[in-house]
Amino acid sequence: MDVTHLSDTEKIERSKKMMLWVGIGSLIMGFAGWTSAYIVSRAREDWLEEVELPQLFFISTAVIILSSITYFLARKAIKQDQKKQGSTWLLITLVLGVLFIVLQFLGFQSLIDSGFNFTGPTSNIKASFVFLIAGVHILHLVAGLISLGVVLFQNSKNKYTSTNYLGVTLGETFWHFLGFLWLYLILFMLFVK
């Protein structure tokens, strides 16, 4: 594809979008590896099908879906030069992201209270995979929260306009990816016993 006719700004925007998609692609491969290992490990003798996902994981799923909606509304507001409204939606998204993580950790505690640990004598391979997969997703969500914080800060400094909001779009794309990823992971762990 010939991009020589594009302006320098357009070339930079394309390269930033491409870098984001390459990063998302590598994350997809990582999680595909962990979910594949989960599938293969089901043949082990110590695999326990009765490890139930905590109910808080399902509540956190609703929270992350809602946060994708609020991020969408933030971008829409910023695109219409409604910076204050955009900041409000971004702040709500940030709170929902933190709430997601809190619910995940409470879900981990629920697993521990049920007698399942990540490692040690009371652990088993299935519970360990649940902790691992959800835990690694949380780490990536923290990266999403940092990105969201940067977008919120840049918006407060009037960096974005109706014609210049690439940072918001990139942050929103990553956030939506994290939401879709969690939806896939929760459904995967729910139905692949």
C-alpha positions in Angstrom: 0.0 0.0 0.0 1.4 3.3 -1.1 1.3 5.9 1.8 3.6 8.4 0.3 0.7 10.7 -0.6 -0.3 11.0 3.1 0.7 13.9 5.3 3.2 13.4 8.1 0.4 13.6 10.6 -1.6 10.9 8.8 1.5 8.7 8.6 2.1 9.1 12.4 -1.6 8.3 13.1 -1.4 5.2 10.9 1.8 4.0 12.6 0.3 4.5 16.1 -2.8 2.6 15.1 -0.7 -0.2 13.6 1.4 -0.4 16.8 -1.7 -0.8 18.9 -3.0 -3.6 16.7 0.3 -5.4 16.7 0.2 -5.2 20.5 -3.3 -6.5 20.6 -2.4 -9.3 18.3 0.4 -10.4 20.6 -2.0 -10.3 23.6 -4.4 -12.4 21.7 -1.6 -15.0 21.0 -0.7 -15.0 24.7 -4.2 -15.6 25.9 -4.7 -18.2 23.1 -1.7 -20.0 24.6 -3.1 -19.9 28.1 -6.6 -21.0 27.1 -5.0 -23.8 24.9 -3.0 -25.0 27.9 -6.2 -24.9 29.9 -7.9 -27.2 27.3 -4.9 -29.6 27.2 -4.7 -29.7 31.0 -8.3 -30.9 31.3 -6.9 -34.4 30.6 -4.9 -34.4 33.8 -6.0 -36.6 36.7 -6.0 -33.7 39.2 -8.4 -31.6 37.0 -11.4 -30.7 39.1 -14.5 -29.9 37.1 -16.4 -28.7 40.2 -14.3 -25.5 40.5 -17.1 -22.9 40.0 -16.4 -19.4 38.9 -17.2 -16.8 41.6 -20.4 -14.9 41.1 -18.4 -11.7 41.5 -16.7 -12.5 38.1 -20.1 -12.3 36.4 -20.9 -9.0 38.2 -17.5 -7.7 37.1 -18.3 -8.7 33.5 -21.4 -6.4 33.6 -19.1 -3.7 35.0 -16.6 -4.0 32.2 -19.3 -4.0 29.5 -20.7 -0.8 31.1 -17.3 0.8 31.1 -17.0 0.2 27.4 -20.2 2.1 26.9 -19.0 5.0 29.0 -15.7 5.1 27.1 -17.7 5.2 23.9 -19.7 8.1 25.2 -16.5 9.9 26.3 -15.1 9.7 22.8 -18.4 10.8 21.3 -18.5 13.8 23.6 -14.9 14.7 22.9 -15.5 14.4 19.2 -18.2 16.9 19.5 -15.9 19.3 21.5 -17.8 18.6 24.7 -14.6 18.3 26.8 -16.2 18.5 30.2 -18.8 15.9 29.4 -16.0 13.8 27.9 -14.0 14.1 31.1 -17.0 13.0 33.1 -17.5 9.9 31.0 -13.8 9.1 31.2 -13.8 9.5 35.0 -16.8 7.2 35.2 -14.9 4.7 33.0 -11.9 4.9 35.3 -14.1 4.3 38.4 -15.7 1.3 36.7 -12.3 -0.1 35.7 -11.2 0.1 39.3 -14.4 -1.5 40.4 -13.8 -4.3 38.0 -10.4 -5.0 39.6 -11.9 -4.9 43.1 -14.6 -7.3 42.1 -12.0 -9.6 40.6 -9.9 -9.7 43.8 -13.1 -10.3 45.8 -13.8 -13.2 43.4 -10.3 -14.5 44.1 -11.0 -14.3 47.8 -14.2 -16.3 47.2 -12.2 -19.0 45.5 -9.8 -19.1 48.4 -12.7 -19.2 50.9 -14.0 -22.2 48.9 -10.7 -24.0 49.4 -9.1 -23.3 46.1 -5.7 -21.6 46.0 -3.3 -20.5 43.2 -0.5 -22.7 44.6 0.2 -25.0 47.5 -1.3 -28.1 48.9 -4.9 -26.9 48.5 -4.5 -25.8 44.9 -5.4 -27.7 41.8 -4.6 -27.1 38.2 -8.1 -25.8 37.2 -8.2 -23.2 40.0 -4.6 -22.2 39.2 -5.6 -21.5 35.6 -8.6 -19.4 36.7 -6.3 -17.4 39.0 -3.6 -17.1 36.2 -6.0 -16.1 33.3 -8.0 -13.6 35.4 -4.8 -12.3 37.0 -3.0 -11.7 33.8 -6.1 -10.0 32.4 -6.1 -7.7 35.5 -2.5 -6.7 34.7 -3.5 -5.7 31.3 -6.5 -3.8 32.6 -4.1 -1.8 34.8 -2.3 -0.9 31.6 -5.7 0.2 30.3 -6.3 2.3 33.4 -2.9 4.0 33.0 -3.8 4.7 29.3 -7.2 6.0 30.4 -5.5 8.2 33.0 -3.3 9.7 30.3 -6.4 10.3 28.1 -8.2 12.0 31.0 -5.2 14.2 31.8 -4.7 15.1 28.1 -8.4 16.0 27.8 -8.2 18.2 30.9 -5.3 20.0 29.2 -7.5 20.6 26.1 -5.3 18.4 23.9 -8.2 16.8 22.1 -10.5 18.5 19.6 -13.3 17.4 17.3 -10.6 16.9 14.6 -7.7 15.7 16.8 -8.7 12.9 19.2 -6.4 10.0 18.2 -5.3 9.3 21.8 -8.9 8.9 22.8 -9.5 6.5 19.9 -6.4 4.4 20.7 -7.3 4.3 24.4 -10.9 3.4 23.6 -9.8 0.6 21.2 -7.6 -1.0 23.8 -10.3 -0.7 26.5 -12.9 -2.3 24.2 -10.4 -5.1 23.4 -9.9 -5.7 27.2 -13.7 -5.9 27.6 -14.1 -8.3 24.7 -11.1 -10.4 26.0 -12.7 -10.7 29.4 -16.1 -11.7 27.9 -14.3 -14.4 25.9 -12.3 -15.6 29.0 -15.3 -15.7 31.3 -17.4 -17.6 28.7 -14.5 -19.9 28.0 -13.9 -20.8 31.7 -17.7 -21.1 32.1 -18.3 -23.6 29.3 -15.0 -25.4 28.9 -15.1 -27.6 32.0 
